[in-house]
Each structure stands twice: as C-alpha cells, then as structure tokens.
Amino acid sequence: MRLLIVESPIKSKTLEKFLGNGYQVAASFGHIRDLPKSKLGIDIENNFAPQYVIPTKSRKTVNSLKKLVNNSSGVILATDEDREGEAIAYHLKEILGLKDYQRIVFHEITEKAIKEALKNPRQLSMSLVDAQTARRVLDRIVGYKLSPLLWKKVARGLSAGRVQSATVRLIVEREREIEKFKAEEYWSIEALLAKIQISKSKIQTKSKAQNPNKEKGQLLASLIEKDGKKIPKLGIKAESEAKKIIDDLKNAVFEVKTIDQKAIKRNPLPPFTTSTLQQTAGQRLRLSSYKTMSLAQNLYERGAITYHRTDSLNLSAESTLAAKKYIMENLGEKYWPGFSRKYKTKSKGAQEAHEAIRPSNPQNDPQKLNLEKPQAKLYQLIWSRFMASQMSEAIFDSTDVKIEAKNPESRKYLFQAKGQTLKFDGFLKIYLLQFGENDIPEVQEKEILELIKLTPSQHFTQPPARYNEPSLIKALEQHGIGRPSTYAPIIFTIQKRNYVFKNEQKKFQPSEIGIVVNDLLVENFPKIVDIEFTAKMEADLDEIAEGKEKWQKVTGDFYYPFAETLSKKEKELSKQEIAEEKTDKICPECGAELIIKLGRFGKFYACTNFPKCRYTESLKDNKLGIPCPKCQQARLQRCSSFGQGEIVEKRTKKGKIFYGCNKFPKCDFALWDKPTGEKCEKCGALMIITKRKQTKCSNPECTDNVKKVEK
C-alpha cells in the first residue's frame, strides 16, 4: 500500500474519497520541523545554516508517520505547491529518511486533478525550499536580534518583524497625515428644475417644499461653469460667494444647451486572487483577512475551490468551458459574450503559475453544496465572481444634459445633470455591484426649464481615511510588502503585539507604543521599515524561488550591515530618552519621584524606587472620573485592603479595550462595556453603554436589565 502525505487532516479525508484501496492518506499537521524557540537557531559563521528541531507538538506525528512509512510500499508527498508546502515536503523527506519517494502537486482537489498529478510526479523544487528558508532565516534574525534592543531601550515584551514593522509604518504615517490635515471650506450649488408643462402645484406641494428630492419630470443639476470658465471643486470658497451666485440666478432663464446620450458598457471584474478575495470578503461579508483565509483553506481542502494562495488571474480552458455551459443552460444565450474572457494581473511580482481562485467544479452552484453557513457565504462569493467573469457586460443608457442659466445682466452659468439607467444587466445578474440609477426626463435642446429650487451646500475637504483591513491589504499589495498569503498573519501579528488597534469604526490606529517603536526604527534602522527596501526583499525572495539567486547571499547582504548598525545603536540609545518622562509628582506610598513610563499597553505613572516600590497609576487621560463601585462597597464594610479606586480605560494583551479599577491587583473590578457613571435605579449597579449604543444595567441579575436606546 502506498502512503500519500498531506498537511491537513481535512485534506486527507477529501483525498481518500478519490483514491482506491491501494492508498493510505496521512497528515503532517503543517510543519514538522522549525527553528528552536529558545535561541536564534542560525549558525551565522557557517553560512547562516538553520539549526532545525522537531517541535514538541510534532513529535507524536513524526513517530506515527515513521511507522506508516515502514509499512508502505512507496511514499508520495502531496503538500501544497507554494513555498511553504514545498518546504514541508522537504522536511518530511529529511525527517522520515525518504530516498525513494514521489512529489506531486495539484491546483484543485478533484478526482481528475489527483489522478493527473499521480501520473506526472516531479522532483522537489529546492529553489522554492531555499526561498522559504531565506524568509524564515531573515525573519528570525530581525526578530531575535532587534527585539532584545526594544526590550532594553523601550519596554519589556516588545518585538520587531521584518514585514510587520513596514506595515505599522504605513498606519503611523497615515495617522500623522490625518493629524496635520487642515480642512478647507467649499460650497456647491444645485438647481432643481422641471419641465414647464408639468404643473407647479403637482411638483411643489407644501410638504415637498421642504424635501429637495426630485420627482418625475424633474432633474437635479450641479453648477459646473461661470462665464465660460470651469468651476473647480474648491472654486466657491465662502458662503458669501455662494449667496452672490444664488442672487444672480434667481431671475435667470434655464435653457437646455446640449444633450449627450450613449450606451455605456461595463465589463465584469476578474476572478479572485488572494488579495482581492480578502478585500472583497472584508467589504461584503465583514470577515477579517485571517477568517477569510481560514474559511478558504477549509473550502480548498474539501475540494470546493482551487488553491486559495495565488496572485494569478489565469483560468484553465476546462473551467471557462464549464462556465459557458452553465451560463447557456441556466441564464440564456444573451448572457454569454461569445468568447472566453482572459485576464492578466497588474500586481507587483505576481506569480503566474497558478490559476485564479475559482470553484473546482463551476457546475456546483452554492445550492448544490452542503456547506456550513460561513463557508457557504464565502463559496457563494467566489462562485459568483468567477461565473460573472465569464459573462456578458452590463449595458447602461447614459444621459448628460448641459443647461445654461442666463440672468438679465448677461452672466452665464452652466449646470450639468447626469443620469444612467440599466438597459441590460449582463454579469450583474449574478454578481451585484453598487451603481446609482438616475432617470433624466426627456428634454429637447433649447427647451426652457422651470426653476423649482436653488440649494447651496457647505462642504469641507476630508483628511485621508484610516486604513481598514481591505484598504490596508490593497496598500500592502500596491507597495509590494509581503505576499498575498502573508497579509492575514501580518495584520493579526501587529494587533497581537499591540502596535495598532481597531477603533469603533473598525479602522486601524497606531497605539502609543506602536508610534514609539516605529519612530525608533525609522530613525535608527531605516531599512527595516523602509517600504521600498521591504518590497525589494520580497523581489529577492522571488529571485531565489526562480533559481536566479542564492539564499545565503541575499541573507548575508542584509545581515552584515544590519548587525553593524545594531551594535552601534545598542551603545547610543538611552531608555530614559525614549520611554521615560520626568514629572513633579511624588509616590504616595514611598515618597520617591514618579515618572511617566511607556509599557506595552501605553503610558503610566511609575515609582522611580522600583522594584522596592511597585506603585503605578494610570494617566488622567485614561480616567473616566467614575469611582470604582467595588472599592466603595469595601470602604463601607471597612475593609482596609481596598483604597478608593477609579475606573480607567485599559487594554488586554490582545489589544481589546475594557474598563477596570486603577487599584488592580488589589481590586479586580472590570467591565467590557463603558460605564456611563449613572447607577441603576433598581439595584444601584453601574449603567453601561453597549456596542450597539444602548444603555443597560451592568448587573446581569437585575430584573430591570432592559436595554434602552441611548439618545
């Protein structure tokens, strides 16, 4: 019996369905060999040779696989076809002592793909293995060499990462752009117009006079020109200018000058890559990149979709023919464009060997697969995007009307009204996109229109938006930072390290510690956080994967200048200058001076007599001005172990906000929801504000614990 080894137990169960009795399928449960956690694990003097060990969690799996190998007639390594998968196959070969083995790869877990792969085994790609080794070694060098410096000079528990640090820099720089931004005022003017033959009494009733929304026979036009000159976006800067224009237009005659009507075709979007899948799942399904990749991994291992780590837009001829068949049979001939659509990626350093992410069998629409709800939603998204990519374009009827307004003093103003209506839905029948439909009534050139209302609107320029997960992934891809398969772990890691956090709008903001660490690295280790350098390093890893560069040379080119800078900065940098501030406050417990220190979770007051005195205090910015109810109760009961604490905003190790007593650990009072400061009329417990902006009693046993909408 032949033994076939994959990474995942789910994948192994799926493969067992396709393989006959002559095969046994086993899982390695991911990597079975890695660098040790307790030390650097890299022999710098011996050409950066990695010193691999078998982690404790993998020892049982290795022993089991060795027994299976001894009882098999042959071994087939069937791990994923990317760098990580190739490295897992290599380490399996080394640990299991395989000499006579086969290596197979496949892009989808279907019976046809597996049998085709078994007919065409290949050798291990050492170039891919070397690229994974280089990435692992480089990340270990940065993490294990630079992190101790952060511990000594900033705060204990900090760490640095090659790609993560560049990502934090993007978020910090965006925050500073927002802080420096100065809003500019500007005004726009809209005219609500109607065809004269429509009775004014029907258009503007008393109730409608307060509602500027247009009705049938009306059009809403925006001012775009004055006296033949185009008005730029910020052209009308003050209310006085807007009012002057309104006064000019009160007695103006509005005449249709030009009408431009045409059909606009909108082509479908390409099928998903890893990056666009994470972005779209975040926007449409509210999934984090980490959750998206987890669900996609599950779908791939079940055989529902093709390999989900790809930046290619290629599609097999077989898949496009299957899409054509489905479209013709289920939607109709008019939804088939008459040819198979092909796409080409525009992302930096894209690898074109794989296919785009698509359903393994396009005939399996979402209703045919028995999937759990989260997987079903993601499969629906992938299936509809792929199917739409092979459908006819959507057609819109577009109308562009220019209206000239002339006043008695011969000043000329030009207004524009744009409208579009969907004529043929095409690919939108399966994959909906947001678009605005706006009917324009039938008008003729030189037709006089009746002015219903002029509306001046005040606006202010907006700062650049903070990144959310989809926009951050898009930025990482544009800058060439990381690879599509690494975006999810990057975003997870920078939050876990408390360098950034998500605010109430689910947008990324840098924490105090994140800003300090970023500034330290930018000033002293510019290459570590340099966007272009990080992108070049990714390109170097691609060169290694293609066999064009040696991994030891790439590692050495990075390490030796880095080690020299590190040695120099360890002597130059002072913790007092970076992470401590003097104050005039005195420690209430020992009388020593208090300083402001920077910890992993922000700034706080600490006694200079540490470790003899361990007094700490939250900064005023974190205090809510609400006495701790547990401390109050203890004082009433004359318990001397409690002081009079206050509720302050805190963060967990994972960066989640909660509210607790500043006398911790003496007092362990804590709430997840923000207290209002008011007390429940029935039980006296604190009232809190929930995430849904509702107020309720914090006591779960309170019978009056009914949510009330906060005004």
PAPAVO-403201 format. One record per residue (C-alpha): x, y, z. Coordinates in nm, 3 decimals. Example, Ala and Ser with C-alpha at 12.3 -4.5 7.8 and 13.67 -1.06 7.14 Angstrom:
// residues 2
      c1      c2      c3
   1.230  -0.450   0.780
   1.367  -0.106   0.714
END
This chain:
// residues 711
      c1      c2      c3
   0.000   0.000   0.000
   0.130   0.343  -0.097
   0.140   0.624   0.160
   0.034   0.975   0.049
   0.122   1.258   0.292
  -0.054   1.599   0.300
  -0.054   1.879   0.557
  -0.414   1.878   0.675
  -0.644   1.606   0.811
  -0.941   1.763   0.626
  -0.744   1.747   0.302
  -0.652   1.384   0.373
  -1.019   1.287   0.420
  -1.113   1.456   0.091
  -0.834   1.273  -0.096
  -0.937   0.938   0.048
  -1.266   0.970  -0.141
  -1.081   0.978  -0.475
  -0.809   0.721  -0.413
  -0.865   0.347  -0.419
  -0.778   0.076  -0.166
  -0.413   0.083  -0.271
  -0.351   0.415  -0.095
  -0.333   0.535   0.264
  -0.353   0.912   0.329
  -0.191   1.074   0.635
  -0.148   1.435   0.753
   0.166   1.607   0.884
  -0.044   1.879   1.056
   0.163   2.153   0.893
   0.536   2.197   0.952
   0.706   1.913   1.139
   1.041   2.094   1.172
   1.127   2.453   1.261
   1.386   2.677   1.424
   1.402   2.646   1.806
   1.207   2.898   2.012
   1.467   2.923   2.289
   1.756   3.059   2.079
   1.846   3.214   1.744
   1.892   2.873   1.584
   2.105   3.004   1.297
   2.477   2.937   1.258
   2.589   3.279   1.135
   2.951   3.169   1.094
   2.852   2.863   0.892
   2.683   3.047   0.605
   2.358   3.104   0.803
   2.286   2.731   0.834
   1.950   2.685   1.010
   1.951   2.454   1.313
   1.615   2.283   1.281
   1.441   2.093   1.561
   1.121   1.892   1.581
   0.874   2.091   1.797
   0.719   1.906   2.089
   0.372   1.920   1.932
   0.502   1.743   1.616
   0.690   1.454   1.779
   0.389   1.226   1.807
   0.301   1.294   1.441
   0.658   1.220   1.327
   0.665   0.887   1.514
   0.331   0.791   1.361
   0.446   0.883   1.010
   0.768   0.681   1.051
   0.566   0.369   1.133
   0.341   0.426   0.831
   0.644   0.474   0.605
   0.796   0.143   0.724
   0.473  -0.040   0.640
   0.421   0.120   0.299
   0.533   0.015  -0.050
   0.607   0.377  -0.151
   0.567   0.736  -0.029
   0.406   1.027  -0.213
   0.449   1.384  -0.084
   0.137   1.582  -0.180
   0.173   1.907   0.016
   0.068   2.244  -0.128
   0.251   2.375  -0.433
   0.375   2.703  -0.281
   0.698   2.774  -0.088
   0.560   2.665   0.247
   0.418   2.345   0.100
   0.746   2.265  -0.075
   0.938   2.327   0.248
   0.705   2.092   0.438
   0.766   1.822   0.174
   1.142   1.876   0.203
   1.140   1.847   0.582
   0.923   1.533   0.562
   1.180   1.380   0.328
   1.464   1.467   0.565
   1.297   1.359   0.892
   1.147   1.039   0.754
   1.471   0.948   0.574
   1.296   0.913   0.237
   1.515   0.810  -0.055
   1.264   0.656  -0.290
   0.961   0.887  -0.297
   0.742   1.088  -0.535
   0.641   1.455  -0.520
   0.307   1.552  -0.673
   0.126   1.886  -0.690
  -0.225   1.986  -0.789
  -0.421   2.311  -0.804
  -0.758   2.167  -0.709
  -0.869   1.868  -0.507
  -1.078   1.683  -0.763
  -1.058   1.321  -0.877
  -0.933   1.421  -1.221
  -0.665   1.658  -1.082
  -0.535   1.399  -0.832
  -0.514   1.118  -1.088
  -0.340   1.353  -1.334
  -0.089   1.453  -1.064
  -0.016   1.085  -0.982
   0.066   1.026  -1.349
   0.308   1.320  -1.355
   0.521   1.326  -1.037
   0.812   1.572  -1.021
   1.123   1.633  -0.816
   1.130   1.856  -0.510
   1.195   2.217  -0.608
   1.493   2.319  -0.396
   1.459   2.675  -0.524
   1.120   2.703  -0.356
   1.260   2.540  -0.041
   1.552   2.788  -0.040
   1.313   3.084  -0.075
   1.117   2.963   0.227
   1.442   2.907   0.421
   1.561   3.259   0.337
   1.234   3.414   0.452
   1.237   3.214   0.776
   1.602   3.297   0.850
   1.562   3.668   0.771
   1.254   3.696   0.990
   1.430   3.511   1.273
   1.736   3.738   1.252
   1.526   4.054   1.271
   1.302   3.917   1.545
   1.572   3.768   1.769
   1.835   4.039   1.718
   1.623   4.353   1.721
   1.360   4.257   1.980
   1.608   4.248   2.274
   1.706   4.606   2.186
   1.342   4.713   2.213
   1.318   4.533   2.549
   1.621   4.721   2.684
   1.550   5.065   2.539
   1.168   5.085   2.532
   0.969   4.823   2.725
   0.973   4.453   2.803
   0.773   4.218   2.584
   0.818   4.414   2.260
   0.925   4.259   1.933
   1.011   4.366   1.579
   0.940   4.197   1.249
   1.076   4.248   0.901
   0.742   4.287   0.720
   0.523   4.376   1.017
   0.732   4.684   1.100
   0.687   4.822   0.748
   0.312   4.766   0.781
   0.299   4.954   1.113
   0.486   5.239   0.943
   0.208   5.271   0.683
  -0.051   5.305   0.961
   0.159   5.552   1.166
   0.228   5.772   0.862
  -0.140   5.775   0.768
  -0.227   5.883   1.125
   0.019   6.171   1.103
  -0.127   6.278   0.769
  -0.466   6.296   0.941
  -0.324   6.496   1.236
  -0.158   6.750   1.004
  -0.460   6.783   0.778
  -0.636   7.122   0.771
  -0.989   7.118   0.637
  -1.082   7.371   0.366
  -1.434   7.504   0.326
  -1.602   7.497  -0.014
  -1.955   7.524  -0.150
  -2.156   7.361  -0.425
  -2.481   7.477  -0.584
  -2.756   7.257  -0.719
  -3.066   7.355  -0.914
  -3.386   7.152  -0.903
  -3.551   7.201  -1.242
  -3.870   7.077  -1.408
  -4.032   7.069  -1.749
  -4.265   7.367  -1.780
  -4.569   7.164  -1.891
  -4.571   6.988  -1.552
  -4.797   7.179  -1.317
  -4.610   7.354  -1.039
  -4.882   7.255  -0.795
  -4.802   6.889  -0.860
  -4.432   6.940  -0.818
  -4.414   7.155  -0.511
  -4.679   7.090  -0.252
  -4.635   7.233   0.095
  -4.480   6.908   0.217
  -4.250   6.878  -0.082
  -4.121   7.233  -0.041
  -3.912   7.102   0.248
  -3.792   6.800   0.051
  -3.545   6.880  -0.230
  -3.557   6.524  -0.369
  -3.662   6.530  -0.733
  -3.972   6.358  -0.864
  -4.090   6.250  -1.209
  -4.036   6.527  -1.463
  -3.765   6.692  -1.254
  -3.388   6.688  -1.280
  -3.121   6.790  -1.033
  -2.831   6.977  -1.193
  -2.497   7.091  -1.046
  -2.323   7.418  -1.124
  -2.001   7.350  -1.324
  -1.916   7.677  -1.512
  -1.939   8.051  -1.466
  -1.896   8.286  -1.762
  -1.742   8.010  -1.970
  -1.485   7.912  -1.706
  -1.497   7.576  -1.529
  -1.554   7.597  -1.153
  -1.309   7.363  -0.975
  -1.411   7.158  -0.673
  -1.281   7.420  -0.428
  -1.375   7.712  -0.653
  -1.653   7.854  -0.432
  -1.473   7.906  -0.104
  -1.718   8.102   0.111
  -2.089   8.132   0.183
  -2.085   8.493   0.059
  -1.970   8.377  -0.286
  -2.240   8.110  -0.295
  -2.510   8.363  -0.194
  -2.398   8.604  -0.467
  -2.436   8.331  -0.728
  -2.779   8.237  -0.587
  -2.887   8.603  -0.615
  -2.761   8.613  -0.976
  -2.962   8.304  -1.064
  -3.296   8.398  -0.906
  -3.427   8.562  -1.224
  -3.223   8.351  -1.467
  -3.368   8.159  -1.761
  -3.266   7.793  -1.767
  -3.230   7.657  -2.120
  -3.119   7.312  -2.231
  -2.796   7.364  -2.425
  -2.675   7.011  -2.515
  -2.793   6.653  -2.465
  -2.545   6.368  -2.490
  -2.696   6.020  -2.487
  -2.495   5.699  -2.527
  -2.476   5.338  -2.419
  -2.204   5.259  -2.164
  -2.071   4.905  -2.131
  -1.934   4.783  -1.801
  -1.715   4.476  -1.812
  -1.712   4.216  -1.534
  -1.439   4.205  -1.273
  -1.174   3.931  -1.295
  -1.191   3.622  -1.072
  -1.040   3.646  -0.727
  -0.676   3.643  -0.628
  -0.581   3.601  -0.262
  -0.559   3.978  -0.218
  -0.888   4.068  -0.387
  -1.067   3.784  -0.207
  -0.955   3.918   0.131
  -1.052   4.274   0.034
  -1.395   4.183  -0.101
  -1.479   3.940   0.181
  -1.393   4.219   0.424
  -1.618   4.468   0.245
  -1.914   4.242   0.170
  -1.909   3.975   0.439
  -1.738   4.174   0.718
  -1.477   3.900   0.750
  -1.125   3.965   0.876
  -0.844   3.859   0.645
  -0.749   3.589   0.896
  -1.105   3.446   0.899
  -1.129   3.468   0.520
  -0.812   3.264   0.472
  -0.922   3.010   0.731
  -1.256   2.957   0.555
  -1.088   2.946   0.213
  -0.842   2.684   0.342
  -1.136   2.475   0.457
  -1.312   2.508   0.119
  -0.993   2.412  -0.067
  -0.929   2.107   0.150
  -1.288   1.993   0.093
  -1.237   2.016  -0.281
  -1.484   2.304  -0.327
  -1.240   2.565  -0.464
  -0.900   2.577  -0.628
  -0.585   2.671  -0.439
  -0.652   2.991  -0.244
  -0.298   3.132  -0.220
  -0.239   3.286  -0.560
  -0.191   3.622  -0.728
  -0.259   3.485  -1.078
  -0.568   3.558  -1.288
  -0.517   3.262  -1.520
  -0.810   3.028  -1.581
  -0.796   2.681  -1.732
  -0.976   2.618  -2.062
  -1.173   2.346  -1.888
  -1.309   2.586  -1.626
  -1.414   2.852  -1.880
  -1.592   2.587  -2.090
  -1.777   2.469  -1.778
  -1.877   2.831  -1.707
  -2.005   2.871  -2.064
  -2.217   2.557  -2.030
  -2.370   2.677  -1.702
  -2.443   3.026  -1.838
  -2.603   2.899  -2.159
  -2.817   2.639  -1.982
  -2.926   2.839  -1.677
  -2.920   3.206  -1.781
  -2.959   3.213  -2.157
  -2.750   3.277  -2.466
  -2.754   3.656  -2.429
  -2.555   3.627  -2.105
  -2.266   3.455  -2.286
  -2.031   3.711  -2.451
  -1.939   3.473  -2.734
  -1.583   3.412  -2.613
  -1.395   3.304  -2.301
  -1.263   3.605  -2.112
  -0.895   3.614  -2.014
  -0.736   3.840  -1.753
  -0.385   3.950  -1.666
  -0.273   4.058  -1.320
  -0.125   4.403  -1.260
   0.014   4.340  -0.911
   0.389   4.367  -0.847
   0.584   4.042  -0.859
   0.277   3.832  -0.938
   0.338   3.459  -0.982
   0.153   3.340  -1.293
   0.199   2.964  -1.249
  -0.128   2.906  -1.061
  -0.488   2.969  -1.153
  -0.710   3.234  -1.001
  -0.936   3.130  -0.713
  -1.245   2.963  -0.859
  -1.488   2.679  -0.782
  -1.330   2.341  -0.855
  -1.647   2.245  -1.042
  -1.826   2.556  -1.180
  -2.143   2.348  -1.227
  -2.170   2.326  -0.846
  -2.364   2.641  -0.771
  -2.392   2.729  -0.398
  -2.724   2.544  -0.360
  -2.570   2.211  -0.464
  -2.304   2.201  -0.192
  -2.384   2.113   0.167
  -2.169   2.373   0.344
  -2.188   2.536   0.685
  -2.309   2.898   0.680
  -1.969   3.078   0.696
  -1.816   2.856   0.425
  -2.135   2.879   0.218
  -2.121   3.261   0.213
  -1.758   3.266   0.104
  -1.817   2.996  -0.159
  -2.113   3.197  -0.293
  -1.882   3.499  -0.329
  -1.608   3.300  -0.507
  -1.853   3.115  -0.734
  -2.047   3.426  -0.838
  -1.728   3.628  -0.902
  -1.584   3.353  -1.123
  -1.909   3.295  -1.311
  -1.960   3.669  -1.363
  -1.605   3.699  -1.501
  -1.718   3.487  -1.800
  -2.048   3.667  -1.865
  -2.163   3.947  -2.096
  -2.101   4.306  -1.999
  -2.374   4.518  -1.838
  -2.515   4.798  -2.054
  -2.633   5.134  -1.921
  -2.812   5.414  -2.102
  -2.625   5.731  -2.004
  -2.758   6.085  -2.042
  -2.556   6.403  -1.993
  -2.757   6.725  -2.007
  -2.593   7.071  -2.002
  -2.823   7.357  -1.901
  -2.736   7.723  -1.949
  -2.866   7.976  -1.699
  -2.875   8.339  -1.818
  -2.965   8.628  -1.594
  -3.075   8.977  -1.704
  -2.720   9.112  -1.655
  -2.599   8.860  -1.918
  -2.395   8.649  -1.677
  -2.386   8.289  -1.793
  -2.383   7.984  -1.570
  -2.368   7.624  -1.686
  -2.530   7.337  -1.496
  -2.492   6.967  -1.560
  -2.735   6.681  -1.491
  -2.616   6.324  -1.534
  -2.828   6.014  -1.537
  -2.797   5.647  -1.612
  -3.038   5.356  -1.626
  -2.965   4.986  -1.656
  -3.056   4.858  -2.002
  -2.914   4.502  -1.977
  -2.790   4.352  -1.651
  -2.537   4.107  -1.801
  -2.293   3.985  -1.534
  -2.478   4.192  -1.271
  -2.745   3.922  -1.275
  -2.506   3.703  -1.074
  -2.255   3.946  -0.918
  -2.415   4.270  -0.799
  -2.212   4.589  -0.781
  -2.311   4.924  -0.638
  -2.421   5.171  -0.902
  -2.665   5.459  -0.898
  -2.962   5.472  -1.132
  -3.086   5.822  -1.201
  -3.361   5.892  -1.451
  -3.338   6.209  -1.658
  -3.674   6.324  -1.803
  -3.696   6.360  -2.179
  -3.592   6.713  -2.272
  -3.507   6.882  -2.601
  -3.225   7.118  -2.691
  -3.322   7.485  -2.640
  -3.611   7.377  -2.415
  -3.677   7.619  -2.129
  -3.693   7.458  -1.785
  -3.862   7.590  -1.474
  -3.651   7.657  -1.164
  -3.800   7.492  -0.857
  -3.523   7.545  -0.606
  -3.159   7.652  -0.575
  -2.965   7.479  -0.299
  -2.621   7.596  -0.180
  -2.437   7.327   0.021
  -2.141   7.374   0.250
  -1.862   7.114   0.240
  -1.523   7.064   0.395
  -1.232   6.871   0.249
  -1.175   6.544   0.430
  -0.846   6.401   0.559
  -0.721   6.073   0.413
  -0.916   5.783   0.558
  -0.761   5.549   0.812
  -0.693   5.202   0.684
  -0.942   4.924   0.739
  -0.846   4.564   0.659
  -0.943   4.574   0.288
  -0.771   4.908   0.222
  -0.459   4.804   0.419
  -0.432   4.483   0.215
  -0.467   4.689  -0.102
  -0.186   4.920   0.016
   0.040   4.624   0.103
  -0.014   4.481  -0.244
   0.048   4.815  -0.416
   0.372   4.869  -0.223
   0.489   4.509  -0.273
   0.506   4.442   0.103
   0.473   4.072   0.181
   0.297   3.818  -0.036
  -0.079   3.758  -0.062
  -0.058   3.456   0.166
   0.114   3.664   0.439
  -0.132   3.955   0.459
  -0.360   3.784   0.714
  -0.077   3.685   0.955
   0.080   4.032   0.920
  -0.243   4.206   1.024
  -0.302   3.956   1.304
   0.052   3.998   1.440
   0.062   4.380   1.454
  -0.263   4.377   1.653
  -0.144   4.099   1.882
   0.171   4.297   1.958
  -0.047   4.598   2.046
   0.126   4.821   1.791
  -0.207   4.903   1.628
  -0.571   4.860   1.725
  -0.909   4.887   1.559
  -1.124   5.179   1.670
  -1.504   5.172   1.694
  -1.528   5.224   1.317
  -1.307   4.916   1.260
  -1.026   5.139   1.131
  -0.661   5.091   1.226
  -0.492   5.338   1.457
  -0.141   5.314   1.598
  -0.104   5.275   1.974
   0.138   5.488   2.177
   0.386   5.201   2.188
   0.342   5.143   1.815
   0.432   5.504   1.739
   0.739   5.499   1.966
   0.869   5.170   1.821
   0.804   5.290   1.466
   0.987   5.621   1.522
   1.281   5.442   1.684
   1.311   5.202   1.389
   1.265   5.475   1.126
   1.540   5.686   1.280
   1.788   5.412   1.365
   1.707   5.116   1.139
   1.560   5.280   0.831
   1.598   4.972   0.610
   1.386   4.758   0.842
   1.081   4.980   0.793
   1.163   5.124   0.450
   0.875   5.042   0.215
   1.091   5.016  -0.097
   1.355   4.806   0.078
   1.091   4.566   0.210
   0.943   4.535  -0.139
   1.292   4.472  -0.284
   1.346   4.197  -0.028
   1.025   4.029  -0.147
   1.155   4.055  -0.504
   1.484   3.895  -0.390
   1.289   3.605  -0.238
   1.111   3.564  -0.572
   1.453   3.553  -0.743
   1.559   3.275  -0.506
   1.235   3.084  -0.580
   1.311   3.108  -0.952
   1.667   2.981  -0.902
   1.824   3.312  -1.006
   1.981   3.394  -0.668
   2.142   3.207  -0.377
   1.960   3.241  -0.046
   2.283   3.267   0.157
   2.395   3.571  -0.047
   2.062   3.752  -0.004
   2.071   3.681   0.370
   2.432   3.795   0.404
   2.370   4.119   0.210
   2.102   4.202   0.466
   2.263   4.068   0.784
   2.612   4.222   0.794
   2.509   4.592   0.759
   2.219   4.524   0.997
   2.444   4.367   1.263
   2.687   4.659   1.244
   2.406   4.914   1.292
   2.257   4.710   1.577
   2.587   4.700   1.766
   2.627   5.074   1.727
   2.274   5.163   1.837
   2.286   4.943   2.148
   2.554   5.178   2.281
   2.398   5.504   2.164
   2.031   5.471   2.259
   1.910   5.560   2.608
   1.591   5.420   2.759
   1.540   5.739   2.959
   1.526   5.946   2.641
   1.292   5.706   2.458
   1.045   5.564   2.707
   1.056   5.775   3.024
   0.943   6.129   3.116
   1.018   6.316   3.439
   0.729   6.459   3.643
   0.687   6.665   3.962
   0.456   6.403   4.118
   0.551   6.214   4.435
   0.481   5.847   4.504
   0.208   5.829   4.773
   0.348   5.504   4.911
   0.724   5.570   4.948
   0.773   5.940   4.872
   1.005   5.886   4.574
   0.959   6.067   4.241
   0.709   5.938   3.988
   0.797   5.918   3.621
   0.584   5.851   3.314
   0.687   5.516   3.166
   0.591   5.355   2.841
   0.473   4.995   2.858
   0.331   4.754   2.604
  -0.017   4.890   2.668
   0.060   5.261   2.682
   0.191   5.526   2.923
   0.150   5.516   3.300
   0.298   5.665   3.618
   0.559   5.450   3.793
   0.774   5.492   4.102
   1.146   5.553   4.049
   1.208   5.333   4.354
   1.117   5.022   4.154
   1.150   4.727   4.228
   1.138   4.811   4.602
   0.822   5.012   4.542
   0.584   4.883   4.274
   0.337   5.172   4.282
   0.180   5.256   3.944
  -0.100   5.491   3.843
  -0.295   5.549   3.521
  -0.261   5.877   3.338
  -0.552   6.120   3.371
  -0.634   6.073   3.002
  -0.740   5.715   3.078
  -0.957   5.804   3.380
  -1.333   5.829   3.338
  -1.397   6.020   3.661
  -1.614   5.735   3.792
  -1.543   5.590   4.140
  -1.496   5.214   4.150
  -1.817   5.060   4.298
  -1.628   4.761   4.442
  -1.388   4.991   4.629
  -1.680   5.197   4.755
  -1.853   4.885   4.885
  -1.534   4.768   5.057
  -1.492   5.107   5.226
  -1.849   5.088   5.354
  -1.765   4.749   5.502
  -1.442   4.898   5.647
  -1.215   4.669   5.452
  -0.869   4.826   5.471
  -0.728   4.624   5.180
  -0.916   4.843   4.933
  -0.836   5.205   4.858
  -1.069   5.440   4.673
  -1.007   5.340   4.314
  -1.130   5.496   3.992
  -1.244   5.326   3.673
  -0.996   5.367   3.389
  -0.978   5.251   3.029
  -0.742   4.957   2.983
  -0.641   4.709   2.716
  -0.596   4.333   2.725
  -0.282   4.166   2.589
  -0.467   4.124   2.260
  -0.547   4.495   2.246
  -0.916   4.472   2.337
  -1.048   4.768   2.540
  -1.205   4.710   2.881
  -1.276   4.922   3.190
  -1.132   4.836   3.529
  -1.023   4.973   3.864
  -0.688   5.154   3.874
  -0.612   4.983   4.208
  -0.559   4.645   4.041
  -0.444   4.390   4.163
  -0.589   4.497   4.499
  -0.926   4.545   4.328
  -1.028   4.331   4.032
  -1.343   4.517   3.926
  -1.374   4.514   3.544
  -1.632   4.568   3.266
  -1.618   4.511   2.893
  -1.870   4.788   2.821
  -1.806   5.154   2.900
  -1.980   5.276   3.221
  -2.187   5.594   3.198
  -2.132   5.700   3.560
  -2.504   5.668   3.636
  -2.645   5.398   3.861
  -2.936   5.161   3.803
  -3.247   5.294   3.981
  -3.346   4.942   4.086
  -3.024   4.770   4.203
  -2.765   5.051   4.222
  -2.518   4.890   3.980
  -2.342   5.098   3.719
  -2.518   5.164   3.389
  -2.313   5.080   3.078
  -2.314   5.164   2.706
  -2.318   4.857   2.481
  -2.154   4.831   2.139
  -2.496   4.893   1.985
  -2.507   5.234   2.157
  -2.770   5.119   2.404
  -2.766   5.167   2.780
  -2.841   4.895   3.031
  -2.764   4.787   3.385
  -2.425   4.614   3.427
  -2.577   4.366   3.675
  -2.687   4.062   3.469
  -2.916   3.951   3.754
  -3.103   4.280   3.766
  -3.469   4.226   3.669
  -3.473   4.577   3.529
  -3.192   4.482   3.292
  -3.377   4.601   2.982
  -3.180   4.769   2.707
  -3.271   5.127   2.633
  -3.169   5.311   2.320
  -2.921   5.584   2.404
  -3.030   5.922   2.271
END
